[in-house]
Amino acid sequence: MPDASGQRTHIPSPCWDQKPGDVLHCTLGPKHGGDHFHAYTKSRWSNRGPARQG
């Protein structure tokens, strides 16, 4: 949605890769390096590369 100046605002989404065998999703930015991380539980898991969405 454009802001008052008519410019579009980009809101980045989180990585959202799901932890294997769990319901947790990565809460880091979309292009983060290293392991995935869930902020609330402070869980980490291996970054196996881009996850399929959908």
C-alpha positions as CSV (number, residue, x, y, z in Angstrom):
1,M,0.0,0.0,0.0
2,P,1.4,3.4,-0.9
3,D,2.3,5.8,1.9
4,A,1.3,9.5,2.0
5,S,4.1,10.4,-0.5
6,G,2.7,7.8,-3.0
7,Q,5.7,5.5,-2.4
8,R,5.3,1.8,-1.7
9,T,6.6,0.6,1.6
10,H,8.4,-2.8,1.7
11,I,8.0,-4.8,4.8
12,P,10.4,-7.8,4.8
13,S,9.0,-11.1,6.0
14,P,10.9,-13.6,8.2
15,C,12.7,-16.7,6.7
16,W,9.9,-18.9,8.1
17,D,11.7,-22.2,7.5
18,Q,10.0,-24.9,9.7
19,K,12.1,-26.8,12.2
20,P,12.1,-30.5,11.1
21,G,9.7,-32.6,13.2
22,D,8.3,-29.5,15.0
23,V,5.9,-26.7,14.6
24,L,8.5,-23.9,15.1
25,H,9.5,-21.5,12.3
26,C,12.6,-19.4,11.8
27,T,12.0,-15.8,12.9
28,L,15.2,-14.4,11.3
29,G,15.3,-12.2,8.2
30,P,14.8,-13.8,4.8
31,K,18.5,-13.8,3.7
32,H,20.1,-14.6,7.1
33,G,23.3,-16.7,7.2
34,G,24.0,-19.6,9.4
35,D,21.5,-21.6,11.5
36,H,17.8,-21.0,11.6
37,F,16.6,-19.5,14.9
38,H,13.2,-19.2,16.7
39,A,13.2,-16.1,18.9
40,Y,10.7,-17.0,21.6
41,T,12.1,-20.5,22.4
42,K,15.7,-19.6,21.5
43,S,15.9,-22.8,19.4
44,R,18.4,-23.3,16.6
45,W,18.5,-25.8,13.7
46,S,20.7,-26.4,10.7
47,N,20.2,-24.2,7.6
48,R,19.8,-26.8,4.8
49,G,19.3,-24.1,2.1
50,P,16.2,-22.5,0.7
51,A,13.0,-24.1,1.9
52,R,10.0,-24.6,-0.4
53,Q,7.1,-22.3,0.5
54,G,3.5,-23.4,0.1
